[in-house]
Amino acid sequence: MKNDIIFRTENGNPDKEIIKKCADVIKNGGIAIFPTETVYGIGVNAFDESAVRRLYAAKKRPAEKPLLMHICGVESARQLGELDEKAEKLIRLYTPGPLTLVVRRRKTVPDVAVSGGETVGLRFPSNGIFTALAKESGVPIAATSANFSGSKSAGDYSELGDILSVADIVIDGGRCEYSLESTILSLVGKPKILRQGAFPREVIEEVIGKCD
């Protein structure tokens, strides 16, 4: 692992030069590891199909498991997915935060990033490092947890281990706020929680009613 691709910065005051370096890597087809408020993520430019394929191979991730689109605002969400009233309300009230919404995709999303499916997962990390990175990159970041498939997610930089070796750049932001994955809620058909994570079911149900 080359130490010259690892950069340390603080969530509350991200170093602009480090953010720019990482954004340039993403825009040029590279793989980046970065903190979110839940766990560390590993991602690429969602619109760069060769970068997406490289990420799948590097992570040893099955091709049938779609990536999540990591974004920083509702406008990006509208460009990637079809948002109904429930989605708009949850986004307005509770993002950025540890909630992922699965909605019907738009054709702007490359097939390879969503395993050829008709839906897309929209993730809105609240971590200041990620927010700055997303804005500087100017593209949705197709990402998943920074670990090899089947391994434990990393809630702290010190837990990343061998996955560091596949990245072109790494941002060390210390410990993530929750150290637990986001809650994934499908809004396709009857609302259903696909994964219970850091965002509470009760809060979701207060807004949209009972979920499966």
NUZATOR-921165 format. One line per 8 residues: their letters; for each residue y negated, z negated, x negated of N, C-alpha, C. Coordinates in pm, 1 decimal. Atoms other than C-alpha are relative to their C-alpha. Example, Ala and Ser with C-alpha at 12.3 -4.5 7.8 and 13.67 -1.06 7.14 Angstrom:
<nodes>
AS = 119.0 0.0 -89.0 450.0 -780.0 -1230.0 -120.0 0.0 -90.0; 119.0 6.0 82.0 106.0 -714.0 -1367.0 -109.0 -73.0 77.0;
</nodes>
This chain:
<nodes>
MKNDIIFR = 119.4 0.0 -83.3 0.0 0.0 0.0 -125.1 0.0 -87.3; 123.0 -7.5 78.6 -336.9 103.2 -143.8 -104.8 -94.3 57.5; 99.6 95.1 -46.8 -588.7 -178.4 -123.5 -134.4 65.0 28.1; 130.3 -63.2 -18.6 -876.8 70.1 -133.3 -16.6 64.0 138.3; 16.7 -49.1 -136.8 -808.0 173.8 227.6 -11.3 -115.2 100.7; 10.4 118.5 -86.2 -832.0 -183.2 363.6 -142.5 -54.9 -9.5; 138.8 46.3 -4.2 -1174.6 -301.8 473.9 -11.2 -119.3 94.3; 15.1 122.9 -77.1 -1266.2 -648.8 599.1 -138.7 -4.0 62.9;
TENGNPDK = 129.1 18.5 -66.0 -1539.9 -699.6 857.5 16.7 -96.3 116.5; -1.4 102.1 -103.6 -1634.7 -943.7 1131.2 -17.6 60.8 138.3; 8.3 -44.9 -138.3 -1589.2 -894.2 1503.4 -143.5 -9.1 54.2; 132.8 21.9 -54.9 -1934.5 -1034.9 1581.6 -108.7 86.4 -60.7; 100.9 -80.7 69.1 -2120.6 -817.7 1330.9 68.4 103.1 -89.2; -76.6 -97.1 78.8 -1915.6 -513.4 1223.3 -88.3 73.9 -101.1; 70.3 -73.2 105.0 -2021.0 -348.6 897.9 -8.0 148.3 37.3; 18.8 -138.2 -46.2 -2168.6 -9.6 990.3 66.0 102.3 -91.5;
EIIKKCAD = -61.8 -94.2 94.5 -2043.6 161.2 674.5 151.7 3.5 16.6; -144.8 6.9 -21.4 -1687.9 42.5 733.9 37.1 71.5 129.7; -24.8 -66.7 -127.9 -1702.6 156.8 1096.5 -9.4 151.0 -16.8; 15.6 -144.9 20.9 -1827.9 500.0 986.5 116.4 57.9 -78.6; -115.3 -47.5 78.5 -1551.3 534.5 725.4 121.5 17.0 90.6; -116.6 -3.5 -87.3 -1287.2 455.1 987.0 -14.2 110.5 104.4; 23.1 -105.5 -99.0 -1443.2 686.3 1247.4 20.0 137.7 -62.0; -17.8 -129.3 68.4 -1449.7 971.0 993.4 147.6 30.9 -20.3;
VIKNGGIA = -144.8 -19.7 16.1 -1079.4 919.7 922.9 61.3 45.4 132.1; -53.1 -36.6 -131.7 -1002.3 935.9 1295.8 -40.9 141.8 37.8; 48.9 -133.5 -36.8 -1218.2 1244.8 1350.5 65.4 110.1 -82.7; -61.6 -98.6 89.0 -1043.2 1417.0 1059.7 152.7 -3.3 4.5; -144.4 -6.4 -19.4 -689.9 1361.8 1189.6 80.3 -111.3 -61.9; -71.1 109.6 64.7 -605.6 1035.3 1015.8 45.4 -108.4 96.1; -52.2 114.2 -75.3 -426.2 722.7 1133.4 -75.2 -125.7 -41.5; 76.2 121.6 27.3 -627.7 401.7 1164.2 67.2 -120.8 64.1;
IFPTETVY = -40.7 128.7 -56.1 -528.0 39.5 1216.4 -125.9 -83.5 17.9; 122.5 71.5 -32.7 -790.0 -178.5 1383.2 33.2 -117.5 93.2; -22.5 111.7 -91.5 -820.3 -508.9 1570.1 -50.4 31.4 140.4; 55.6 5.5 -134.8 -864.1 -543.7 1944.8 -4.4 -147.9 37.5; 1.0 140.7 -39.8 -908.9 -863.7 2144.2 139.9 -51.1 30.6; -136.7 41.6 -32.0 -535.0 -865.4 2220.9 86.8 -2.7 -126.3; -76.7 -11.1 124.3 -336.0 -740.2 1918.9 -57.7 115.5 -81.3; 44.6 -112.7 81.5 -391.0 -496.4 1633.7 56.6 130.3 56.4;
GIGVNAFD = -41.7 -130.7 -46.2 -375.5 -130.8 1730.8 9.4 99.7 -114.5; -8.6 -110.6 94.3 -279.5 183.9 1545.6 -24.2 127.2 80.0; 37.3 -111.3 -85.1 -436.3 505.0 1666.3 -58.1 119.4 -73.4; 50.3 -127.9 49.8 -562.0 858.6 1620.8 -91.2 62.1 106.5; 78.1 -79.5 -94.4 -797.7 1107.9 1783.6 94.3 53.8 107.7; -90.1 -40.5 -108.6 -637.2 1164.0 2125.0 2.1 150.5 21.6; 7.9 -144.8 -20.9 -749.0 1529.3 2127.3 60.8 80.7 -114.9; -59.9 -67.1 116.4 -584.0 1608.4 1790.1 152.4 -10.7 12.2;
ESAVRRLY = -143.6 6.6 -30.6 -225.6 1696.2 1883.9 85.0 -23.8 -123.6; -79.9 21.0 121.4 -99.5 1709.1 1526.0 -11.3 -144.9 -46.4; 16.5 140.8 36.7 -244.5 1362.6 1460.0 83.1 -89.2 91.9; -80.6 77.6 -94.9 -76.1 1230.6 1775.1 147.3 7.2 -38.7; -141.2 -14.2 41.2 258.8 1370.9 1662.5 28.1 -77.9 -127.3; -16.5 75.3 124.7 209.1 1218.8 1319.5 10.2 -149.4 28.7; -5.3 141.5 -36.0 145.4 880.3 1479.3 135.2 -36.9 58.8; -132.9 25.3 -56.9 464.8 900.3 1684.4 104.9 -10.5 -110.4;
AAKKRPAE = -98.8 -1.1 108.1 663.4 984.6 1371.7 -15.6 -123.0 -90.1; 25.8 111.3 91.7 497.7 717.5 1156.6 44.5 -133.1 60.3; -33.9 125.1 -68.6 555.7 443.6 1414.5 145.6 -5.1 43.7; -138.4 -14.1 -48.2 907.9 568.2 1494.8 4.6 -28.9 150.7; 13.6 24.8 -143.7 799.4 565.1 1858.0 70.0 110.4 77.6; -65.6 -102.7 -81.1 1018.9 744.0 2113.4 -102.2 90.4 68.9; 94.4 -96.6 -55.8 849.1 1061.3 2239.0 -24.1 -20.4 148.4; 16.9 20.1 -144.8 901.4 954.7 2600.9 -88.6 -119.4 33.5;
KPLLMHIC = 87.4 115.1 -25.2 675.2 649.3 2558.1 -145.4 41.5 -23.2; 138.1 -46.6 17.0 312.0 750.6 2624.5 -86.6 -100.0 -75.4; 99.9 83.0 65.9 20.9 620.0 2421.3 -107.8 -38.5 101.0; 111.9 39.6 -83.9 -277.8 442.3 2574.2 -128.4 59.6 -56.6; 129.9 -51.6 42.7 -626.4 592.9 2564.0 -96.1 -117.4 -14.9; 90.7 110.1 28.6 -849.9 332.2 2397.1 -142.8 54.1 2.0; 133.9 -52.8 -23.1 -1206.5 388.0 2515.1 -98.0 -115.5 18.1; 99.3 107.8 -8.0 -1533.7 199.0 2558.1 -95.7 16.0 116.6;
GVESARQL = 91.5 -10.9 -112.5 -1680.7 296.4 2893.1 57.5 77.8 116.1; -49.3 -64.1 -121.8 -1636.4 421.1 3246.6 -14.7 151.8 -5.0; 16.5 -145.2 6.1 -1768.9 769.2 3165.2 118.6 64.5 -71.1; -119.5 -49.8 68.9 -1486.1 821.7 2916.4 120.6 -7.4 91.7; -112.5 16.3 -92.2 -1243.3 689.3 3176.5 2.1 111.5 103.2; 7.1 -105.9 -101.1 -1363.8 941.9 3433.4 37.4 135.7 -56.6; -36.5 -127.4 62.9 -1314.2 1225.8 3186.1 150.6 12.5 -21.6; -142.8 0.0 32.3 -952.9 1124.3 3122.4 89.6 -20.5 120.7;
GELDEKAE = -84.4 32.7 -114.0 -828.2 999.9 3458.4 -74.6 9.5 131.9; 56.4 -2.4 -134.9 -882.3 1015.5 3833.4 -13.5 -143.7 48.0; 26.2 138.8 -33.6 -1044.0 688.0 3932.0 -26.0 -14.9 149.5; 25.3 29.1 -141.3 -1014.1 561.6 4288.5 -90.3 -123.3 9.3; 90.8 113.7 -21.2 -1218.4 277.8 4440.7 50.1 -126.0 -70.1; -56.4 118.2 65.6 -979.7 10.6 4307.7 -25.1 4.5 -150.7; 19.2 -14.5 144.8 -998.5 146.6 3953.7 -146.1 -20.1 -37.7; 143.5 12.7 29.1 -1377.1 176.2 3960.9 -43.8 -146.5 7.6;
KLIRLYTP = 39.9 139.6 -17.9 -1410.0 -181.8 4085.7 51.5 -87.8 -113.4; -56.2 79.1 109.2 -1176.0 -329.8 3825.4 -70.1 30.1 -132.2; 70.7 -37.6 122.8 -1347.0 -135.4 3548.2 -138.1 -65.1 -2.0; 135.8 55.6 -7.7 -1689.3 -250.3 3666.2 0.1 -151.5 -21.6; -1.4 146.0 4.0 -1590.6 -616.2 3700.3 62.3 -58.6 -126.4; -82.8 68.2 99.9 -1340.5 -677.3 3420.7 26.5 78.4 -128.2; -9.8 -65.7 130.2 -1378.5 -427.9 3140.1 -139.3 2.4 -62.5; -115.1 4.3 90.3 -1409.8 -434.5 2853.3 73.7 -133.5 8.5;
GPLTLVVR = -84.2 118.2 -5.7 -1122.9 -679.3 2839.8 146.3 38.3 -7.3; -142.6 -23.4 27.5 -743.6 -717.2 2810.9 77.9 55.6 118.7; -61.2 -62.6 -116.9 -658.7 -493.3 3107.3 12.9 149.6 -23.5; -25.2 -144.1 8.5 -501.0 -145.4 3098.2 29.1 51.8 139.6; -19.6 -60.6 -130.9 -519.8 74.5 3407.2 71.5 133.6 -13.9; -73.0 -126.9 -1.9 -266.4 350.9 3469.3 -41.5 76.4 125.5; 48.0 -84.5 -109.9 -410.4 631.7 3682.3 51.0 142.2 -21.7; -37.2 -141.4 17.7 -345.2 1000.3 3741.3 -89.1 61.9 -106.2;
RRKTVPDV = 73.0 -57.6 112.5 -446.8 1194.9 3433.7 -74.9 126.7 40.8; 64.6 -130.6 -7.5 -686.7 1483.5 3401.9 59.9 88.2 -109.1; -59.7 -93.6 95.5 -583.4 1792.9 3211.4 -69.1 -1.9 -135.9; 66.0 15.6 130.2 -827.2 1700.2 2935.1 88.7 -76.0 -98.5; -87.2 79.6 86.4 -555.5 1468.4 2801.3 117.5 85.5 -47.1; -112.3 -80.0 49.1 -307.8 1650.8 2573.5 134.7 -54.8 47.5; -132.8 41.4 -46.8 50.7 1643.9 2703.9 69.1 -94.4 -96.8; -75.5 75.6 99.4 184.1 1503.0 2378.4 -41.5 -147.7 -1.0;
AVSGGETV = 48.1 138.0 4.9 -31.3 1188.3 2406.4 51.2 -84.2 115.9; -49.2 73.2 -117.9 110.3 1098.4 2748.3 144.3 39.3 32.0; -142.1 -35.8 -13.9 466.6 1220.8 2693.2 23.3 101.2 112.0; -14.5 -104.6 -101.3 405.0 1511.1 2929.6 -9.4 -49.3 142.3; 4.8 57.8 -134.1 358.1 1278.1 3225.3 -126.7 33.5 75.4; 114.4 -28.1 -87.6 110.9 1293.7 3512.1 -98.9 -115.8 5.7; 88.8 115.8 -0.4 -52.4 957.3 3440.6 -53.3 -28.2 -139.6; 57.7 39.1 129.1 -268.6 806.8 3166.9 -36.9 -147.9 8.0;
GLRFPSNG = 38.4 140.4 8.8 -319.7 446.6 3056.9 -136.1 -12.5 -66.3; 136.3 16.8 50.1 -685.8 353.7 3009.1 -19.9 -144.3 -44.8; 13.6 133.2 61.9 -755.0 61.2 2777.4 -142.5 -16.7 -50.6; 141.0 24.3 31.3 -1100.0 -93.2 2722.9 -14.7 -125.7 -86.3; 7.9 122.1 81.4 -1086.8 -337.7 2427.3 -142.2 -56.1 -7.3; 131.1 65.3 6.7 -1369.3 -592.1 2417.5 -37.5 -40.8 -142.2; 27.6 35.1 139.3 -1343.3 -651.5 2042.3 -119.0 81.3 -53.1; 121.0 -66.3 47.7 -1678.3 -572.1 1877.5 26.2 106.1 -105.4;
IFTALAKE = -35.1 -100.1 100.9 -1516.0 -387.7 1586.6 48.5 126.6 68.7; -50.7 -117.8 -68.4 -1326.5 -159.3 1823.4 -111.0 72.1 75.7; 106.9 -63.2 -77.2 -1629.3 -97.5 2046.0 -89.2 85.0 -89.9; 81.5 -76.0 95.1 -1836.6 9.8 1745.8 75.4 122.6 -49.7; -81.6 -111.1 48.9 -1549.0 227.8 1621.8 11.2 111.3 104.1; -12.6 -99.4 -106.4 -1503.1 400.8 1958.0 -129.5 79.1 16.4; 128.6 -68.0 -14.5 -1873.9 478.1 1984.6 -27.0 93.3 -116.3; 23.7 -81.8 118.9 -1894.7 607.9 1628.4 94.9 119.8 -4.5;
SGVPIAAT = -97.7 -109.2 1.3 -1578.3 818.1 1668.1 -37.1 108.1 101.2; 37.8 -95.6 -103.1 -1698.4 979.2 1989.9 117.0 67.5 67.9; -119.7 -56.4 -62.9 -1340.7 1050.4 2099.8 85.9 -115.7 50.0; -97.0 103.1 -37.0 -1076.3 855.2 2292.1 102.3 -15.9 -112.0; -96.2 27.8 106.4 -836.8 689.0 2050.0 136.1 -26.9 64.1; -136.5 16.2 -50.7 -471.0 737.5 2142.8 69.3 -101.5 -89.9; -48.2 109.4 84.2 -314.6 414.9 2028.0 105.7 -82.9 70.3; -99.2 96.4 -46.2 -46.9 151.5 2063.9 -4.8 -116.7 -96.5;
SANFSGSK = 3.4 115.8 89.3 27.9 -180.6 1898.8 40.0 40.2 -141.4; -21.7 -34.3 140.9 27.8 -171.3 1519.9 126.3 -68.3 -52.7; -130.5 47.7 46.4 396.7 -224.7 1452.3 97.4 116.0 13.1; -104.6 -99.9 -21.7 711.0 -17.8 1419.8 65.4 -28.2 134.7; -56.9 17.1 -133.7 873.6 42.1 1757.8 113.3 -101.3 -0.9; -101.2 104.3 -9.3 1082.1 -255.8 1861.1 -33.6 -126.5 -75.6; 40.0 118.3 77.2 901.4 -494.8 1625.0 -108.6 -77.0 73.8; 99.8 87.0 -63.4 667.1 -779.6 1715.9 -140.9 52.0 -26.5;
SAGDYSEL = 140.6 -36.4 15.6 300.2 -702.9 1775.1 -69.9 -99.7 -90.8; 74.3 84.8 94.0 47.1 -842.6 1528.4 -128.7 -49.7 63.5; 122.3 59.1 -51.5 -215.7 -1083.0 1659.0 -96.2 -40.9 -109.6; 81.6 36.1 115.8 -349.8 -1143.7 1308.4 25.9 103.5 -109.7; -16.6 -97.1 109.2 -409.5 -918.1 1008.4 120.1 -34.2 -87.3; -107.6 43.4 89.3 -159.6 -1123.9 806.4 138.5 34.7 52.7; -129.7 -28.7 -61.9 118.4 -1025.4 1049.9 33.9 149.1 1.6; -21.4 -145.0 -11.7 87.4 -647.1 1009.2 118.9 50.2 -82.3;
GDILSVAD = -117.8 -34.7 79.5 343.2 -615.3 729.1 7.9 146.8 -38.4; -26.5 -133.7 53.6 499.2 -278.3 645.7 -69.5 112.6 76.1; 67.9 -106.4 -75.1 315.8 -83.5 919.4 -127.8 43.4 -71.9; 119.7 -35.6 77.0 14.1 -89.7 686.2 22.0 124.6 -83.7; -29.2 -111.0 91.1 188.5 168.5 469.8 -15.8 137.4 64.7; 10.2 -131.3 -65.3 158.9 444.8 732.6 -143.9 36.6 33.3; 138.8 -23.2 -39.3 -217.9 412.3 785.0 -80.2 66.5 -110.8; 94.8 -59.9 94.0 -495.2 612.6 620.2 -119.9 -90.8 -22.0;
IVIDGGRC = 106.4 99.1 14.3 -744.4 331.5 679.1 34.8 -119.5 87.7; -30.8 124.3 -71.0 -718.8 -30.7 793.6 -126.2 -85.2 6.2; 107.5 97.6 -11.9 -983.0 -263.8 930.9 62.5 -136.8 22.9; -45.6 138.7 -10.8 -902.6 -629.7 872.3 -108.3 -78.5 72.7; 94.4 78.1 -78.7 -1076.3 -822.9 1147.9 49.0 -141.3 24.1; -51.1 136.0 -15.3 -880.8 -1145.9 1104.6 91.9 -14.8 119.4; -86.8 28.4 -115.2 -714.6 -1299.5 1410.8 -61.4 55.4 126.9; 43.6 -50.3 -130.2 -733.7 -1134.1 1752.1 -19.5 -117.3 96.5;
EYSLESTI = 36.5 108.8 -91.2 -876.9 -1341.6 2035.8 119.2 -53.4 78.4; -110.8 43.0 -85.3 -564.7 -1348.1 2255.5 134.5 -2.7 -72.5; -129.2 -15.8 68.2 -281.4 -1244.8 2019.1 112.9 23.3 99.5; -93.8 -34.5 -106.0 -105.6 -1115.4 2331.6 -44.6 132.7 57.7; 34.2 -133.7 -47.2 -87.4 -760.5 2467.2 -79.3 -3.0 130.8; 73.5 -12.4 -126.3 -303.1 -638.7 2754.2 97.1 4.6 117.5; -73.3 -19.6 -125.0 -183.3 -652.3 3112.5 -12.0 146.2 40.3; 2.8 -140.4 -44.0 -85.7 -303.4 3234.3 21.2 4.9 150.4;
LSLVGKPK = -3.0 -11.7 -145.6 -158.8 -227.7 3599.2 2.9 147.7 39.2; -5.2 -136.9 -52.4 -49.4 97.0 3763.6 -70.3 5.5 134.6; 69.9 -23.3 -125.9 -281.5 221.4 4038.3 42.7 132.3 61.6; -57.1 -122.2 -57.3 -65.3 525.2 4116.3 95.4 -44.7 110.9; -76.7 53.8 -111.4 71.7 456.2 4463.2 -36.0 -145.9 20.9; 26.5 143.3 -20.7 106.1 87.2 4548.9 -24.3 -67.6 -134.6; 27.7 64.7 128.0 -54.5 -123.5 4273.3 118.9 -81.8 -50.5; -115.7 67.5 59.5 209.0 -256.1 4036.2 -32.7 -43.0 -141.5;
ILRQGAFP = 18.1 47.6 137.1 188.2 -472.3 3726.7 121.9 40.1 -81.4; -109.4 -49.7 84.0 397.8 -292.6 3466.1 28.5 -93.1 -116.4; -18.1 97.4 107.3 342.4 -555.0 3197.4 -100.6 -112.5 20.6; 90.4 114.1 -9.8 201.1 -903.1 3238.6 -41.2 -40.7 -140.3; 51.9 36.2 131.1 -20.8 -974.4 2942.3 -113.0 -100.1 12.6; 107.2 98.1 10.3 -346.4 -1151.6 2867.8 -90.3 -7.1 122.8; 86.2 3.0 -118.2 -524.5 -1057.3 3191.3 78.8 -54.6 118.9; -77.5 68.4 -104.1 -423.4 -1279.6 3487.1 25.0 84.6 125.3;
REVIEEVI = -35.9 -66.0 -126.3 -241.3 -1136.8 3789.4 -91.8 -46.5 114.4; 77.7 54.4 -112.1 -438.7 -1368.4 4020.0 -136.9 65.1 11.3; 133.2 -61.1 -0.8 -769.8 -1212.1 3918.4 8.1 142.7 54.0; -20.3 -135.9 -51.7 -637.8 -860.0 3981.9 16.4 -3.7 151.1; -31.2 4.2 -143.2 -507.6 -960.4 4323.8 -118.8 -47.7 83.6; 122.8 38.1 -70.7 -839.5 -1120.7 4417.1 -85.6 122.8 31.9; 83.4 -120.0 -14.5 -997.8 -775.7 4378.0 67.5 105.4 86.2; -64.2 -114.6 -66.2 -734.7 -532.3 4510.6 115.5 -38.8 92.4;
GKCD = -111.2 42.5 -83.5 -480.3 -743.6 4700.6 129.4 -12.9 -78.3; -129.4 25.8 62.5 -114.3 -814.7 4630.0 52.2 121.4 -75.7; -60.1 -104.2 84.1 59.7 -615.9 4355.7 150.1 -24.3 -10.0; -141.2 12.8 30.2 425.5 -547.7 4296.8 17.0 -53.0 -141.3;
</nodes>
